């Protein structure tokens, strides 16, 4: 394994933004969309829920990691010059400030707009008699049977509470005024919000589940007097510690998932109105310190807002959906997908073009009598995956099916274990990847026996084989049956499933063996071209830029007057615009209706531009600790289209923020300029392309 990226560049200091701080800045950009008055209100609600979900994962993994470093006594500074304790101090301050902004956004920016549209989240004291009767009936019939009040005393210890579960702490007294405590989990199996009968004015009223429960606490603790209550929520350290030297990786991961539920609490969210004695009780029981306590001025766990944003009847308060065109223009007029791919390489751009082309590829292979084998990598799949169903059908039809299921895909481990077992049961050969490495590449190989011999068909992509996320993640895929690509695919699967030495690939660039060197050489080549007066330039679209060695080389490119354009959605540790260091580097971040997920790499190459797509970001983990795949775009038409896509993204001035030398991000000024929303423009281009293909086919039919 090549881990140079984690060590190189540590000698000489160079501008480097702390990774965790940069991630918080990204989540801030998402929250700006929740504040944005031009966005429909339900989209603002959804953006706010995304910030909460993002922050949960960040706390469970990244903040937990910094805390772990502190507890192990590490005082080593990172490339930004911060020790773990300094990082934690800055992060704690930033996260507390962020949390306050979330509730300011909800209370002062979103709820008033919802009210204008006749949508209210009511307090119990605001309910009409009719509505109160409704909640009483709902409590008795639905809520009460699943509640479990848990007393906390010497014979009944404080319960092990599930990570991210919403709970209520209660302080009680008896007739002798002795204090007791209890805890009750708000049932996660029930809807978090309940719609109430409409009033005479036709307004839509909702109430939160925990508030109904709180209103009936007296009945749950009849022998005591309720003195105080407080909703609370804990977030636990959830980074799995997996022993990959085990004989049974699946069992080891199942065991680690159970340990995740018992991880150390690293955040305690409580109501800002929490009773002092209850606060002290929770601090003692959960063993948290003041820096880990977050007082919330509103309902805890704002992730529930993602479902609230989709309540029926509110469609006019959301963005007009970007609907994929189907079939994909590339495949229109073909009844045989393999014939279409034999004719030329095919390119798909999701979600503007339907993911059905990928599903069709696997489904057709599953039932095609000429198909001998299917080999595929799966990193994250949906809960009811049609891809997995097709692979199972292929095995039942006698095909040789090999599936690499990445069990270590964070927070998807249980889902992937479920599918791995199903695939094995159906007769598929299931492997779990290479020890010490996550398999993150996106590739499907179909081996077919044809009249002129064996032909290999490939799909390679920038995103997961997940039909659910394919509706709102922007990704790209390439279909080809070129022999050199097919040879590379077979070699790659032999490495993943057997003991093959990583080969010298014809076309593929594969991590961890060779990808780092490839990208470093490409950047160095642009530097040499600039020095020699040849055309030079680098345009890259990725999710994260963290790798120190790559960043240092990009600074070198800037110093050599190579124009560097970076579209980095999330973390960016590179700092642009610094005189004599990065003044020729510009960084954009696109945060919009869809999640930008595709990875594209364009190098000017002395006037003969090269384009690559793939699964890898520029992070140490992608280049050194994962199996990643990047591949060249060789078809002239597809190359031209990828160039066009990059230019449209670069010229976006609706969803784009530009990073300043201060590391702050600001919206691109639209003063005097026409609005360019790249996501809407891609949707329009997809419709136009399909319309053109239909017209071409109709013209062919008329001529014949």
C-alpha positions as CSV (number, residue, x, y, z in Angstrom):
1,X,0.0,0.0,0.0
2,X,1.3,3.5,-0.9
3,X,0.7,5.9,2.0
4,X,3.0,8.7,0.9
5,X,0.2,11.2,0.9
6,X,-0.1,11.0,4.7
7,X,3.6,11.8,5.1
8,X,4.8,13.9,2.2
9,X,4.8,17.6,2.6
10,X,5.2,17.6,6.4
11,X,8.7,18.9,6.3
12,X,8.1,22.3,4.7
13,X,5.1,24.3,5.8
14,X,2.5,25.3,3.1
15,X,-1.0,26.7,3.3
16,X,-3.4,24.0,4.5
17,X,-6.9,24.4,5.9
18,X,-7.8,22.0,8.7
19,X,-10.0,19.2,7.3
20,X,-12.6,19.2,10.1
21,X,-13.0,23.0,10.0
22,X,-13.3,22.9,6.2
23,X,-16.1,20.3,6.6
24,X,-18.0,22.6,9.0
25,X,-17.7,25.3,6.4
26,X,-19.3,23.0,3.9
27,X,-22.2,22.3,6.2
28,X,-22.5,26.0,6.7
29,X,-23.0,26.4,2.9
30,X,-25.8,23.8,3.1
31,X,-27.4,25.8,5.9
32,X,-27.2,29.0,3.8
33,X,-29.6,27.3,1.4
34,X,-32.0,26.8,4.4
35,X,-31.9,30.6,5.0
36,X,-32.1,31.5,1.3
37,X,-35.4,33.3,0.8
38,X,-35.5,32.5,-3.0
39,X,-35.7,28.8,-2.2
40,X,-39.2,27.3,-1.8
41,X,-39.9,26.9,1.9
42,X,-40.1,23.1,1.9
43,X,-36.7,23.0,0.2
44,X,-35.4,25.2,3.0
45,X,-36.9,22.8,5.5
46,X,-35.1,19.9,3.7
47,X,-31.8,21.7,3.6
48,X,-32.0,22.3,7.4
49,X,-32.7,18.6,7.9
50,X,-29.6,17.8,5.8
51,X,-27.4,20.0,8.0
52,X,-28.6,18.0,11.0
53,X,-28.0,14.6,9.4
54,X,-24.6,15.7,8.2
55,X,-23.7,17.0,11.6
56,X,-24.7,13.7,13.3
57,X,-22.3,11.7,11.1
58,X,-19.6,14.3,11.5
59,X,-19.9,14.1,15.3
60,X,-20.0,10.3,15.4
61,X,-16.9,9.9,13.3
62,X,-14.7,13.0,12.8
63,X,-15.3,14.7,16.2
64,X,-15.1,11.3,17.9
65,X,-11.8,10.7,16.2
66,X,-10.4,14.0,17.5
67,X,-11.6,13.2,21.0
68,X,-10.0,9.8,20.8
69,X,-6.6,11.4,19.8
70,X,-6.8,13.7,22.8
71,X,-7.7,10.8,25.2
72,X,-4.6,8.9,23.9
73,X,-2.4,11.9,24.7
74,X,-1.6,12.9,21.1
75,X,-0.1,16.4,20.9
76,X,1.0,16.1,17.3
77,X,-0.1,19.1,15.1
78,X,-1.7,18.4,11.7
79,X,-0.6,20.2,8.6
80,X,-2.8,23.2,9.5
81,X,-0.7,23.5,12.7
82,X,-3.5,22.4,15.1
83,X,-3.0,19.8,17.8
84,X,-6.0,17.5,18.6
85,X,-6.9,19.6,21.6
86,X,-6.7,22.9,19.6
87,X,-8.9,21.2,16.9
88,X,-11.4,20.2,19.4
89,X,-11.6,23.6,21.0
90,X,-12.1,25.3,17.6
91,X,-14.6,22.6,16.5
92,X,-16.6,22.8,19.8
93,X,-17.0,26.5,19.4
94,X,-17.9,26.3,15.7
95,X,-20.4,23.4,16.3
96,X,-22.1,25.2,19.2
97,X,-22.4,28.3,17.0
98,X,-23.7,26.2,14.2
99,X,-26.3,24.6,16.4
100,X,-27.6,28.0,17.5
101,X,-27.9,29.0,13.9
102,X,-29.9,25.9,13.0
103,X,-32.5,26.9,15.6
104,X,-32.4,30.5,14.6
105,X,-33.1,29.4,11.0
106,X,-36.0,27.2,12.1
107,X,-37.6,29.6,14.5
108,X,-37.1,32.9,12.8
109,X,-36.7,32.1,9.1
110,X,-38.7,28.9,8.3
111,X,-41.6,28.6,10.7
112,X,-42.9,32.1,10.0
113,X,-43.0,31.3,6.3
114,X,-44.7,28.0,6.9
115,X,-47.3,29.9,8.9
116,X,-47.9,32.2,5.9
117,X,-48.7,29.1,3.9
118,X,-51.1,27.8,6.6
119,X,-48.8,25.1,8.0
120,X,-48.2,25.1,11.8
121,X,-46.2,22.9,14.2
122,X,-48.4,23.5,17.3
123,X,-47.6,23.4,21.0
124,X,-50.1,21.4,23.0
125,X,-51.5,24.4,24.7
126,X,-52.5,25.8,21.3
127,X,-54.7,22.9,20.4
128,X,-58.5,23.2,20.0
129,X,-60.7,20.9,22.0
130,X,-61.3,18.8,18.9
131,X,-57.6,18.5,18.3
132,X,-56.9,17.7,22.0
133,X,-59.5,14.9,21.8
134,X,-57.7,13.6,18.7
135,X,-54.3,13.5,20.4
136,X,-55.9,11.9,23.5
137,X,-57.3,9.1,21.4
138,X,-54.0,8.7,19.4
139,X,-52.1,8.5,22.7
140,X,-54.4,5.8,24.2
141,X,-54.6,3.7,21.1
142,X,-51.2,4.1,19.4
143,X,-48.5,5.7,21.7
144,X,-49.3,4.3,25.1
145,X,-48.9,0.6,24.2
146,X,-45.3,1.1,23.0
147,X,-44.1,3.4,25.8
148,X,-41.6,2.1,28.4
149,X,-41.1,4.4,31.4
150,X,-37.8,3.4,33.0
151,X,-37.1,4.4,36.6
152,X,-33.5,5.1,37.6
153,X,-32.6,4.0,41.2
154,X,-30.1,1.7,42.9
155,X,-31.9,-1.4,41.7
156,X,-32.6,-0.1,38.2
157,X,-29.5,1.5,36.7
158,X,-29.5,4.2,34.0
159,X,-30.5,2.4,30.7
160,X,-28.2,1.9,27.7
161,X,-29.8,4.4,25.3
162,X,-29.6,3.9,21.6
163,X,-27.4,6.2,19.6
164,X,-29.3,9.2,18.2
165,X,-32.5,8.2,20.0
166,X,-34.8,10.9,21.3
167,X,-35.6,10.5,25.1
168,X,-37.3,12.3,27.9
169,X,-35.7,12.7,31.3
170,X,-38.2,13.2,34.2
171,X,-37.7,14.5,37.7
172,X,-40.3,13.3,40.2
173,X,-41.1,13.6,43.9
174,X,-43.1,11.4,46.3
175,X,-45.4,12.4,49.2
176,X,-42.3,12.8,51.4
177,X,-40.8,15.1,48.8
178,X,-37.9,12.7,48.0
179,X,-36.5,13.2,44.5
180,X,-36.6,10.4,41.9
181,X,-35.5,10.2,38.2
182,X,-36.9,8.3,35.2
183,X,-36.1,8.1,31.5
184,X,-38.4,7.3,28.6
185,X,-37.5,6.8,25.0
186,X,-39.7,8.5,22.4
187,X,-40.7,5.5,20.2
188,X,-38.8,5.7,16.9
189,X,-41.2,3.2,15.4
190,X,-43.9,5.9,15.4
191,X,-44.1,9.0,13.2
192,X,-42.3,12.0,14.7
193,X,-45.0,14.4,13.8
194,X,-48.8,13.9,13.6
195,X,-51.2,15.9,11.5
196,X,-54.2,17.1,13.5
197,X,-57.8,17.6,12.3
198,X,-58.1,20.9,10.4
199,X,-59.6,23.9,12.1
200,X,-62.4,26.0,10.6
201,X,-59.8,28.2,8.8
202,X,-58.5,25.2,6.9
203,X,-55.0,25.5,8.3
204,X,-52.8,22.4,8.5
205,X,-51.8,21.7,12.1
206,X,-49.1,19.3,13.3
207,X,-47.9,18.3,16.7
208,X,-44.7,16.5,17.7
209,X,-44.8,13.0,19.2
210,X,-42.8,13.9,22.2
211,X,-45.1,16.8,23.1
212,X,-48.1,14.4,23.1
213,X,-46.2,12.1,25.5
214,X,-45.1,15.0,27.7
215,X,-48.7,16.2,28.0
216,X,-49.6,12.7,29.5
217,X,-46.7,12.2,31.8
218,X,-48.9,12.4,34.9
219,X,-50.7,9.3,33.9
220,X,-47.5,7.4,33.3
221,X,-46.1,8.1,36.8
222,X,-49.3,8.2,38.9
223,X,-47.6,7.5,42.2
224,X,-45.4,10.6,41.9
225,X,-45.6,14.3,41.1
226,X,-43.9,15.4,37.9
227,X,-41.6,18.3,38.9
228,X,-39.7,18.7,35.6
229,X,-39.0,17.0,32.3
230,X,-36.5,17.5,29.6
231,X,-36.2,16.0,26.1
232,X,-32.6,14.9,25.4
233,X,-30.6,13.1,22.8
234,X,-27.1,11.5,22.8
235,X,-24.7,11.0,20.0
236,X,-22.1,8.3,20.4
237,X,-18.7,7.5,19.0
238,X,-19.6,5.3,16.1
239,X,-16.4,4.7,14.2
240,X,-16.0,0.9,14.0
241,X,-12.8,-0.7,15.2
242,X,-12.6,-3.7,12.9
243,X,-10.0,-6.5,13.1
244,X,-9.5,-7.4,9.5
245,X,-7.2,-10.2,10.3
246,X,-10.2,-12.3,11.4
247,X,-11.1,-15.5,9.7
248,X,-14.7,-14.3,9.4
249,X,-15.0,-10.6,8.4
250,X,-18.8,-10.6,8.2
251,X,-19.1,-11.8,11.8
252,X,-16.5,-9.4,12.9
253,X,-18.4,-6.4,11.4
254,X,-21.7,-7.6,12.8
255,X,-20.0,-7.7,16.3
256,X,-18.6,-4.2,15.7
257,X,-22.0,-2.8,14.7
258,X,-23.3,-3.9,18.1
259,X,-20.4,-2.1,19.8
260,X,-21.4,1.1,17.9
261,X,-24.6,1.2,19.9
262,X,-22.6,1.3,23.1
263,X,-20.0,3.9,22.0
264,X,-19.0,6.7,24.4
265,X,-21.4,9.7,24.3
266,X,-19.7,12.7,22.7
267,X,-22.7,15.0,22.4
268,X,-25.7,15.6,24.7
269,X,-28.5,17.7,23.2
270,X,-31.0,19.0,25.7
271,X,-33.8,21.5,25.7
272,X,-32.6,25.0,26.5
273,X,-35.3,25.1,29.2
274,X,-33.9,22.0,30.9
275,X,-34.3,21.9,34.7
276,X,-31.0,22.3,36.6
277,X,-31.3,19.1,38.6
278,X,-32.2,17.1,35.4
279,X,-29.2,18.6,33.7
280,X,-26.9,17.5,36.5
281,X,-28.5,14.1,36.5
282,X,-27.9,13.6,32.8
283,X,-24.3,14.9,33.0
284,X,-23.5,12.4,35.8
285,X,-25.3,9.4,34.1
286,X,-23.8,10.0,30.7
287,X,-20.4,11.1,31.8
288,X,-20.2,14.2,29.5
289,X,-18.6,17.5,30.1
290,X,-19.9,21.0,29.5
291,X,-18.2,21.3,26.0
292,X,-20.3,18.3,24.9
293,X,-23.7,19.8,25.9
294,X,-25.8,21.5,23.3
295,X,-28.8,23.5,24.5
296,X,-31.5,23.6,21.7
297,X,-34.2,26.2,21.4
298,X,-36.6,24.0,19.7
299,X,-37.4,20.3,18.9
300,X,-34.4,18.1,19.1
301,X,-33.2,16.0,16.2
302,X,-34.0,18.2,13.2
303,X,-33.5,15.2,10.9
304,X,-37.3,14.6,11.1
305,X,-37.7,17.7,8.9
306,X,-36.7,15.6,5.9
307,X,-40.0,13.8,6.1
308,X,-41.9,16.9,7.1
309,X,-40.6,18.6,3.9
310,X,-42.4,15.9,1.9
311,X,-45.9,16.1,3.4
312,X,-48.6,15.5,0.8
313,X,-50.1,18.6,-0.6
314,X,-47.0,20.7,-0.2
315,X,-45.5,20.0,-3.6
316,X,-46.0,23.6,-4.7
317,X,-43.7,24.7,-1.8
318,X,-40.8,22.6,-3.2
319,X,-38.5,22.8,-6.2
320,X,-40.1,21.5,-9.4
321,X,-38.6,18.0,-9.5
322,X,-35.8,17.3,-11.9
323,X,-37.3,14.2,-13.6
324,X,-34.9,11.9,-15.5
325,X,-35.6,11.5,-19.2
326,X,-36.3,7.9,-20.0
327,X,-35.0,6.1,-22.0
328,X,-31.5,7.7,-22.1
329,X,-30.9,9.5,-25.4
330,X,-27.9,7.2,-26.0
331,X,-30.1,4.1,-26.0
332,X,-33.2,5.4,-27.7
333,X,-34.2,3.3,-30.7
334,X,-32.2,0.2,-29.5
335,X,-34.1,-2.9,-28.4
336,X,-30.7,-4.6,-27.6
337,X,-28.5,-2.7,-25.2
338,X,-25.5,-4.8,-26.1
339,X,-25.9,-3.8,-29.8
340,X,-25.9,-0.2,-28.8
341,X,-22.7,-0.6,-26.8
342,X,-21.0,-2.6,-29.7
343,X,-21.8,0.3,-32.0
344,X,-19.9,2.9,-29.8
345,X,-19.2,3.9,-26.3
346,X,-22.2,5.2,-24.4
347,X,-22.3,7.9,-21.8
348,X,-25.1,8.6,-19.2
349,X,-25.5,11.6,-16.9
350,X,-27.7,11.0,-13.8
351,X,-30.2,11.9,-12.6
352,X,-30.9,14.0,-15.7
353,X,-30.9,10.7,-17.7
354,X,-32.6,7.7,-16.1
355,X,-30.6,5.2,-14.1
356,X,-32.8,2.6,-15.9
357,X,-30.0,2.2,-18.5
358,X,-27.8,0.7,-15.8
359,X,-30.6,-1.5,-14.4
360,X,-31.4,-2.6,-18.0
361,X,-27.7,-3.5,-18.6
362,X,-27.7,-5.9,-15.5
363,X,-31.3,-7.2,-16.1
364,X,-30.6,-8.0,-19.8
365,X,-27.4,-9.7,-18.8
366,X,-29.2,-11.8,-16.2
367,X,-31.6,-13.3,-18.8
368,X,-29.5,-13.2,-22.0
369,X,-28.6,-16.8,-23.0
370,X,-25.3,-15.6,-24.4
371,X,-24.1,-14.1,-21.2
372,X,-21.7,-16.4,-19.3
373,X,-20.7,-14.3,-16.3
374,X,-21.4,-11.1,-14.5
375,X,-19.0,-9.5,-12.1
376,X,-19.9,-6.4,-10.1
377,X,-18.8,-4.2,-7.2
378,X,-21.4,-3.0,-4.7
379,X,-20.5,-0.2,-2.2
380,X,-23.9,1.3,-1.2
381,X,-27.2,-0.2,-2.5
382,X,-30.8,0.8,-1.8
383,X,-33.0,-1.0,0.7
384,X,-34.9,-2.8,-2.0
385,X,-32.2,-3.0,-4.7
386,X,-33.3,-4.0,-8.2
387,X,-29.6,-4.4,-9.0
388,X,-29.3,-7.2,-6.4
389,X,-32.5,-8.7,-7.6
390,X,-31.1,-8.9,-11.1
391,X,-27.9,-10.5,-9.9
392,X,-29.9,-13.1,-8.0
393,X,-31.9,-13.8,-11.1
394,X,-28.7,-14.2,-13.1
395,X,-27.4,-16.8,-10.6
396,X,-30.7,-18.6,-10.8
397,X,-30.4,-18.6,-14.6
398,X,-27.1,-20.4,-14.3
399,X,-24.8,-17.4,-14.9
400,X,-21.5,-17.3,-13.0
401,X,-22.1,-14.3,-10.8
402,X,-19.4,-12.7,-8.7
403,X,-20.2,-9.8,-6.5
404,X,-17.8,-7.8,-4.3
405,X,-19.9,-6.4,-1.5
406,X,-18.1,-3.8,0.6
407,X,-19.1,-4.6,4.1
408,X,-17.2,-1.6,5.5
409,X,-19.2,1.1,3.8
410,X,-19.8,3.4,6.8
411,X,-23.4,3.3,8.2
412,X,-24.4,0.9,5.4
413,X,-22.8,-2.1,6.9
414,X,-26.0,-3.8,8.1
415,X,-27.7,-3.2,4.8
416,X,-24.7,-4.7,2.9
417,X,-24.5,-7.7,5.2
418,X,-28.2,-8.4,4.5
419,X,-27.6,-8.3,0.7
420,X,-24.4,-10.3,0.9
421,X,-26.3,-13.1,2.6
422,X,-29.1,-13.0,0.1
423,X,-26.7,-13.1,-2.8
424,X,-24.8,-16.1,-1.3
425,X,-28.0,-17.9,-0.7
426,X,-29.0,-17.5,-4.4
427,X,-25.7,-19.0,-5.5
428,X,-23.7,-15.9,-6.2
429,X,-20.0,-16.0,-5.4
430,X,-19.7,-13.2,-2.8
431,X,-16.4,-11.7,-1.7
432,X,-15.7,-8.9,0.8
433,X,-12.7,-7.2,-0.8
434,X,-9.1,-6.9,0.2
435,X,-7.9,-6.8,3.8
436,X,-7.1,-3.2,5.0
437,X,-8.7,-1.6,1.9
438,X,-12.3,-0.5,1.2
439,X,-13.4,-1.3,-2.4
440,X,-15.0,1.9,-3.6
441,X,-14.7,1.5,-7.4
442,X,-17.9,1.3,-9.4
443,X,-17.7,-1.3,-12.1
444,X,-19.9,-4.0,-13.7
445,X,-18.4,-6.6,-16.2
446,X,-20.6,-8.7,-18.4
447,X,-18.9,-11.6,-20.3
448,X,-20.8,-12.7,-23.4
449,X,-20.3,-15.4,-25.9
450,X,-20.9,-14.1,-29.4
451,X,-20.5,-15.4,-33.0
452,X,-17.0,-13.9,-33.2
453,X,-15.9,-15.0,-29.8
454,X,-16.0,-13.8,-26.2
455,X,-16.8,-10.1,-25.7
456,X,-16.7,-8.2,-22.5
457,X,-19.2,-5.4,-21.8
458,X,-18.5,-2.8,-19.1
459,X,-20.3,-0.2,-17.1
460,X,-18.0,2.1,-15.1
461,X,-19.3,5.0,-13.0
462,X,-18.6,7.8,-10.6
463,X,-21.5,6.8,-8.2
464,X,-22.9,3.8,-6.5
465,X,-25.2,1.2,-8.0
466,X,-28.1,2.6,-6.0
467,X,-31.4,3.3,-7.7
468,X,-32.6,5.5,-4.8
469,X,-29.7,7.9,-4.6
470,X,-29.4,8.0,-8.4
471,X,-32.5,10.2,-8.3
472,X,-30.8,13.1,-6.5
473,X,-27.0,12.4,-6.8
474,X,-25.3,13.8,-9.9
475,X,-23.2,11.0,-11.4
476,X,-21.9,9.7,-14.7
477,X,-21.5,6.3,-16.3
478,X,-19.7,5.0,-19.3
479,X,-20.6,1.8,-21.2
480,X,-18.0,0.2,-23.5
481,X,-16.9,-3.1,-24.9
482,X,-13.5,-2.1,-26.1
483,X,-11.1,-4.9,-25.7
484,X,-8.4,-3.1,-23.7
485,X,-11.0,-1.9,-21.2
486,X,-12.4,-5.5,-21.0
487,X,-8.9,-6.9,-20.3
488,X,-8.4,-4.4,-17.6
489,X,-11.7,-5.2,-16.0
490,X,-10.9,-8.9,-15.9
491,X,-7.5,-8.1,-14.3
492,X,-9.1,-5.9,-11.7
493,X,-11.6,-8.5,-10.6
494,X,-8.9,-11.1,-10.5
495,X,-7.0,-8.9,-8.0
496,X,-10.2,-8.3,-6.0
497,X,-11.2,-12.0,-5.8
498,X,-7.9,-13.9,-5.9
499,X,-4.2,-13.5,-5.3
500,X,-3.2,-11.8,-8.5
501,X,-0.5,-9.2,-8.5
502,X,-1.9,-5.8,-9.7
503,X,-1.1,-5.7,-13.4
504,X,0.1,-3.0,-15.7
505,X,-3.3,-1.9,-16.9
506,X,-4.0,-0.8,-20.5
507,X,-6.4,2.0,-19.7
508,X,-7.5,1.8,-16.0
509,X,-6.0,3.9,-13.3
510,X,-6.5,1.9,-10.1
511,X,-5.8,2.8,-6.4
512,X,-3.9,2.1,-4.2
513,X,-1.4,0.9,-6.8
514,X,-0.6,3.7,-9.3
515,X,-3.4,6.3,-9.0
516,X,-1.4,8.6,-6.8
517,X,1.6,8.5,-9.2
518,X,-0.7,8.9,-12.2
519,X,-2.3,12.2,-10.8
520,X,1.1,13.5,-9.6
521,X,2.6,12.9,-13.1
522,X,-0.4,14.6,-14.8
523,X,0.0,17.7,-12.6
524,X,3.8,17.7,-13.1
525,X,3.2,17.4,-16.9
526,X,1.1,20.5,-16.8
527,X,3.8,22.3,-14.9
528,X,6.4,21.3,-17.5
529,X,4.2,22.3,-20.4
530,X,3.6,25.8,-18.8
531,X,7.4,26.2,-18.4
532,X,7.9,25.3,-22.1
533,X,5.3,27.7,-23.3
534,X,2.8,25.0,-24.2
535,X,-1.0,25.1,-23.4
536,X,-1.5,24.0,-19.9
537,X,-4.5,23.9,-17.5
538,X,-6.2,21.7,-14.9
539,X,-9.9,21.5,-14.3
540,X,-11.2,19.0,-11.7
541,X,-14.5,18.3,-10.1
542,X,-14.4,16.3,-6.9
543,X,-16.2,16.0,-3.6
544,X,-13.2,16.6,-1.4
545,X,-9.6,17.8,-1.7
546,X,-7.5,16.9,1.3
547,X,-4.3,15.1,0.1
548,X,-1.2,17.1,1.1
549,X,1.0,15.9,-1.7
550,X,-1.6,16.7,-4.4
551,X,-2.3,20.1,-2.8
552,X,1.5,20.9,-2.7
553,X,1.7,20.0,-6.4
554,X,-1.2,22.2,-7.3
555,X,0.5,25.1,-5.5
556,X,3.6,24.3,-7.7
557,X,1.4,24.4,-10.7
558,X,0.0,27.8,-9.7
559,X,3.5,29.1,-9.3
560,X,4.3,27.9,-12.8
561,X,1.3,29.9,-14.1
562,X,-0.8,26.8,-14.8
563,X,-4.5,27.8,-14.6
564,X,-6.2,25.5,-12.0
565,X,-9.9,25.4,-11.7
566,X,-11.3,23.3,-8.9
567,X,-15.0,22.4,-8.3
568,X,-14.9,20.9,-4.8
569,X,-18.3,20.4,-3.2
570,X,-17.2,19.6,0.4
571,X,-13.9,19.6,2.2
572,X,-11.1,21.7,0.6
573,X,-7.8,21.9,2.5
574,X,-6.2,23.8,-0.3
575,X,-6.3,27.6,0.1
576,X,-6.7,29.5,-3.2
577,X,-5.7,33.1,-4.2
578,X,-2.6,33.4,-2.0
579,X,0.0,35.7,-3.7
580,X,3.0,33.8,-5.0
581,X,1.5,30.4,-3.9
582,X,-2.0,29.8,-5.2
583,X,-3.0,33.0,-7.1
584,X,-3.7,30.9,-10.3
585,X,-6.1,28.6,-8.4
586,X,-9.8,29.2,-8.2
587,X,-12.1,27.0,-6.1
588,X,-15.8,26.8,-6.6
589,X,-18.3,24.8,-4.5
590,X,-21.7,23.8,-5.9
591,X,-24.5,23.3,-3.4
592,X,-28.0,23.0,-5.0
593,X,-31.1,21.0,-5.5
594,X,-29.1,17.9,-6.3
595,X,-26.1,16.5,-4.5
596,X,-23.0,17.0,-6.7
597,X,-21.2,13.6,-6.6
598,X,-19.5,13.1,-10.0
599,X,-15.7,13.1,-10.3
600,X,-14.1,14.6,-13.4
601,X,-10.5,15.3,-14.2
602,X,-9.4,17.4,-17.3
603,X,-5.7,18.1,-18.2
604,X,-4.9,20.4,-21.1
605,X,-1.9,18.2,-22.0
606,X,-0.1,20.7,-24.3
607,X,-3.2,21.3,-26.5
608,X,-4.4,17.7,-26.7
609,X,-6.8,17.7,-23.7
610,X,-7.4,14.5,-21.7
611,X,-10.5,13.7,-19.7
612,X,-10.9,11.1,-17.0
613,X,-13.9,10.0,-14.9
614,X,-14.0,7.9,-11.8
615,X,-14.8,7.1,-8.2
616,X,-11.9,8.8,-6.4
617,X,-11.6,12.1,-4.6
618,X,-8.2,13.6,-3.9
619,X,-7.9,12.4,-0.3
620,X,-5.3,10.1,1.3
621,X,-8.0,7.4,1.9
622,X,-9.0,7.3,-1.8
623,X,-5.5,7.3,-3.2
624,X,-3.8,5.1,-0.6
625,X,-6.4,3.0,1.3
626,X,-9.1,2.2,-1.1
627,X,-9.6,0.3,-4.3
628,X,-10.6,3.1,-6.7
629,X,-11.1,3.3,-10.4
630,X,-10.5,6.2,-12.8
631,X,-10.8,5.7,-16.5
632,X,-10.1,7.8,-19.6
633,X,-12.8,9.2,-21.9
634,X,-11.6,8.2,-25.4
635,X,-14.7,8.6,-27.5
636,X,-14.5,12.1,-29.2
637,X,-18.2,12.9,-28.8
638,X,-18.3,11.9,-25.2
639,X,-15.1,13.8,-24.5
640,X,-16.7,16.9,-26.1
641,X,-19.8,16.4,-23.9
642,X,-17.7,16.1,-20.7
643,X,-15.9,19.3,-21.6
644,X,-19.3,21.0,-22.0
645,X,-20.5,19.6,-18.7
646,X,-17.4,21.0,-16.9
647,X,-17.9,24.4,-18.5
648,X,-21.6,24.6,-17.6
649,X,-20.7,23.7,-14.0
650,X,-17.9,26.3,-13.9
651,X,-20.2,29.0,-15.2
652,X,-23.0,28.3,-12.7
653,X,-23.8,31.4,-10.7
654,X,-26.9,30.2,-8.8
655,X,-25.6,27.3,-6.8
656,X,-21.9,28.3,-6.7
657,X,-19.8,29.8,-4.0
658,X,-16.2,30.8,-4.5
659,X,-13.6,30.2,-1.9
660,X,-11.6,33.3,-0.7
661,X,-8.0,33.3,0.5
662,X,-9.5,33.7,4.0
663,X,-11.1,30.2,3.4
664,X,-14.5,31.9,3.6
665,X,-17.0,31.2,0.8
666,X,-19.1,33.8,-0.9
667,X,-21.8,33.6,-3.6
668,X,-20.7,34.5,-7.1
669,X,-22.1,37.9,-8.0
670,X,-24.9,37.8,-10.6
671,X,-25.0,41.6,-11.0
672,X,-25.8,42.3,-14.7
673,X,-25.5,38.6,-15.6
674,X,-28.0,36.1,-16.7
675,X,-28.7,33.4,-14.1
676,X,-27.0,30.1,-14.8
677,X,-28.2,27.1,-12.8
678,X,-26.1,24.1,-14.1
679,X,-28.5,21.5,-12.7
680,X,-31.5,23.0,-14.4
681,X,-29.5,23.5,-17.6
682,X,-28.5,19.8,-17.6
683,X,-32.1,18.8,-17.2
684,X,-33.1,20.9,-20.2
685,X,-30.2,19.5,-22.2
686,X,-31.3,15.9,-21.5
687,X,-34.8,16.6,-22.6
688,X,-33.5,18.3,-25.8
689,X,-31.2,15.3,-26.5
690,X,-34.0,12.8,-26.2
691,X,-36.3,14.9,-28.4
692,X,-33.5,15.1,-31.0
693,X,-33.0,11.3,-30.9
694,X,-36.8,10.7,-31.3
695,X,-36.8,13.0,-34.3
696,X,-33.8,11.2,-35.8
697,X,-35.4,7.8,-35.4
698,X,-38.7,9.0,-36.8
699,X,-36.9,10.4,-39.8
700,X,-35.1,7.0,-40.3
701,X,-38.5,5.2,-40.2
702,X,-40.0,7.6,-42.7
703,X,-37.1,7.1,-45.1
704,X,-37.2,3.3,-44.9
